[in-house]
Amino acid sequence: MQRSGQAFLSDAAQLRLQAMSGGAEVPIDKLWLLQERDVLLEAPMNRAQIFAVSGERAGDDGQLLGYVAMASPKSPIVITREFPEEGRNFMHVGLSGDVGLRVGLNDAGIAMALLPEAGNASSSTTRFELARILAGATELGTAVGATKDLKAVDGAAVLILDRPVEAARYLDFKEYRRDKKPELASFLPETAAEVVSLAAVESMLSEVARGWLETSDLDGVAVPTVYAVVLSPASRSLHLAVSDGATFPENFQTFTIERGQP
């Protein structure tokens, strides 16, 4: 029996779910229900915000995609590296039990992220498709074409950046013509400089993360986990910082992905 949300997935995404359920020795229907359950459980603590740097606002670091999100207390945050037998290697960040993907980067320099919905991490079934797109995308046009072909009908929005400074697209599933250049001003605070560096994006994300932590219940066990990630298509690198209790680190850790890694 196929769960309602699975009906909107591509054949490739369903095969990936089947492979992951087999590897985890969990029936696919149970794995799907666990994903739906986790979305509901995370609802009180699923804030998310996105930043993007492109075009004339990109400096020496090139285009950048920043994402900051909140999860339940003591949630493990993991970087997953995937090496398909055919296609591009890619990596993404999220909760350890999530088989979907909200923000990731492949070894061709394609960065993709699901935009938050009303300030919350997207629960769209589109998150199960991004892995397939990153595995097959060699440049912006490939990623845009694959995204436009999705069967998703639940109002998702996707931001895609490539290595060339002008290679950026915003796809909104609420619109008939979904492919358009992003309005970068809407993804940066008014206080951002005209040219935005990697360090500046890390600082913006850290400011959001510390603000969330400061307004949380710091007296008990309700301190959330907050993580921030910056994707850099030019260097094929991922920069990550994760809160430790009520503290958010000063520095981000850097991870890179190269073609041909085992």
C-alpha positions in Angstrom: 0.0 0.0 0.0 1.3 3.5 -0.9 0.9 6.3 1.5 -0.7 9.5 0.1 2.4 11.6 0.1 4.4 8.8 -1.7 2.1 9.1 -4.7 3.6 12.4 -5.6 7.2 11.1 -5.6 9.1 10.2 -8.7 10.0 6.6 -9.4 13.6 7.4 -8.6 12.7 8.9 -5.2 10.6 5.9 -4.3 13.4 3.5 -5.3 15.7 5.5 -3.0 13.2 5.2 -0.1 13.0 1.4 -0.8 16.8 1.1 -0.7 17.1 3.1 2.5 14.3 1.1 4.2 16.1 -2.1 3.2 19.4 -0.9 4.6 17.7 0.1 7.8 15.7 -3.1 7.9 12.5 -1.0 8.3 9.4 -1.6 6.0 9.0 1.3 3.6 5.5 2.2 4.9 6.9 2.4 8.5 9.9 4.5 7.3 7.4 6.9 5.6 5.2 7.1 8.7 8.3 7.9 10.8 9.1 10.8 8.5 5.5 12.1 8.8 5.7 11.6 12.6 9.0 13.5 12.9 7.5 16.5 11.0 4.7 16.6 13.5 7.0 16.2 16.5 9.3 18.9 15.3 6.4 21.3 14.7 6.9 23.3 17.9 10.7 23.7 17.1 11.1 23.8 13.4 12.0 27.4 12.7 14.1 28.0 9.6 15.5 30.9 7.7 17.5 31.2 4.5 20.0 33.6 3.0 21.4 33.8 -0.5 24.1 35.8 -2.2 24.3 36.0 -6.0 24.9 38.3 -8.9 26.4 41.7 -8.1 26.3 41.0 -4.4 28.7 38.1 -4.6 32.3 38.9 -3.8 35.5 36.8 -3.9 33.7 33.9 -2.2 31.2 33.7 -5.1 27.6 32.7 -4.7 26.5 31.5 -1.3 23.5 29.8 0.2 22.9 30.0 3.9 20.4 28.1 6.0 19.7 28.1 9.7 17.2 25.8 11.4 15.9 24.8 14.8 15.4 21.2 16.0 14.3 19.4 19.2 16.7 19.5 22.2 19.8 17.3 21.8 18.9 16.3 18.2 22.0 14.9 16.4 22.8 17.0 13.3 24.7 15.1 10.7 26.4 15.7 7.4 25.5 12.9 5.0 27.8 12.2 2.0 26.2 10.2 -0.8 28.2 8.5 -3.7 25.7 7.2 -6.3 27.0 4.5 -8.7 26.0 6.8 -11.5 25.9 10.6 -11.2 27.4 13.2 -9.0 28.6 12.9 -5.4 26.7 15.2 -3.0 26.4 16.1 0.6 23.6 17.5 2.8 22.9 18.5 6.4 20.0 17.6 8.6 18.6 15.4 11.4 20.0 11.9 11.7 16.7 10.2 11.1 15.5 12.3 8.1 15.8 10.5 4.8 14.7 13.7 3.0 17.0 16.6 2.1 16.3 20.3 2.6 19.8 21.8 1.9 22.7 20.2 -0.1 25.5 20.6 -2.5 27.0 18.3 -5.2 30.5 18.0 -6.6 29.6 19.9 -9.7 28.9 23.0 -7.6 25.1 22.9 -7.6 23.6 24.1 -4.3 19.9 23.5 -3.6 17.6 24.4 -0.7 13.9 24.1 0.1 12.7 27.5 1.2 11.1 27.7 4.7 7.3 27.9 4.8 6.1 30.8 6.9 9.4 30.7 8.8 9.3 27.0 9.4 11.4 24.2 7.9 9.6 22.9 4.8 7.7 19.6 5.2 7.1 19.4 1.5 7.5 15.9 -0.1 9.9 17.7 -2.5 12.6 17.1 0.1 12.6 13.4 -1.0 13.4 14.5 -4.6 16.4 16.8 -4.0 18.8 13.9 -3.6 17.9 12.6 -7.1 18.3 16.1 -8.6 21.7 16.7 -7.0 22.9 13.3 -8.2 22.0 14.1 -11.8 22.7 17.9 -12.1 25.9 19.0 -13.8 24.9 22.6 -14.2 22.1 25.0 -13.4 19.9 24.2 -16.4 19.9 20.5 -15.6 18.9 21.2 -12.0 16.1 23.6 -13.0 14.7 21.2 -15.6 14.6 18.3 -13.2 12.9 20.5 -10.5 10.3 21.8 -13.0 9.4 18.2 -13.8 8.6 17.3 -10.2 5.1 16.0 -9.4 5.1 18.0 -6.1 1.8 19.9 -5.6 2.1 21.2 -2.1 3.4 24.7 -2.6 7.1 24.1 -2.2 9.8 26.6 -3.3 13.3 25.7 -4.2 16.4 27.9 -4.5 19.3 26.7 -6.8 22.7 28.3 -7.1 25.6 27.3 -9.5 29.2 28.4 -9.6 28.8 31.2 -12.2 27.9 34.4 -10.4 24.7 34.9 -12.4 23.6 31.2 -12.3 20.8 31.3 -9.8 17.1 30.3 -10.0 14.1 30.5 -7.7 11.3 28.0 -8.4 7.9 28.5 -6.7 5.4 25.7 -7.1 2.5 28.1 -6.4 3.1 29.7 -9.8 2.4 28.3 -13.2 5.7 29.7 -14.6 7.9 28.6 -11.7 11.4 29.4 -13.1 12.7 32.9 -12.4 15.7 34.7 -11.2 15.7 35.1 -7.4 15.1 38.5 -5.9 18.2 38.5 -3.7 17.1 41.4 -1.6 14.4 39.1 -0.2 17.0 36.6 1.0 19.2 39.1 2.7 18.6 41.5 5.6 18.5 45.2 4.9 21.6 45.7 6.9 23.7 43.4 4.6 26.5 45.0 2.7 26.3 45.4 -1.1 28.9 42.8 -1.5 28.5 39.8 0.9 31.3 37.5 1.9 31.3 34.0 3.4 32.2 35.5 6.8 29.3 37.9 6.5 26.8 35.1 5.8 28.2 33.0 8.7 27.7 36.1 11.0 24.1 36.6 9.8 23.3 33.0 10.5 25.0 33.1 13.9 23.0 36.2 14.9 19.7 34.4 14.1 20.8 31.2 15.9 21.8 33.1 19.1 18.6 35.1 19.0 16.6 31.9 18.9 18.6 30.4 21.8 18.3 33.5 23.9 14.5 33.4 23.6 14.2 29.7 24.4 13.4 28.2 27.8 17.0 28.0 29.1 15.9 26.9 32.6 15.0 23.3 31.6 15.5 20.7 29.0 13.7 22.7 26.3 16.8 24.3 24.9 16.6 23.5 21.2 19.3 22.4 18.9 20.1 25.1 16.3 22.3 24.5 13.3 23.6 26.8 10.5 25.1 25.9 7.2 26.6 27.8 4.3 27.0 26.2 0.9 29.7 27.5 -1.4 29.3 26.3 -5.1 32.7 27.9 -6.1 34.7 25.9 -3.6 32.3 22.9 -3.4 32.4 23.4 0.3 29.9 23.2 3.2 30.4 25.2 6.4 28.5 24.1 9.5 28.0 25.2 13.1 25.8 23.5 15.7 24.7 24.8 19.1 25.9 23.2 22.3 23.2 23.7 24.8 22.5 27.4 25.0 25.8 28.2 23.3 26.4 28.8 19.6 30.0 28.4 18.4 32.1 31.3 17.1 33.5 29.3 14.1 32.1 27.1 11.4 33.6 23.8 10.4 34.4 23.3 6.7 33.7 20.2 4.7 34.4 19.7 1.0 33.3 17.2 -1.6 35.4 16.1 -4.6 34.7 13.9 -7.5 36.0 10.4 -7.1 35.9 10.1 -3.4 35.2 6.5 -2.2 
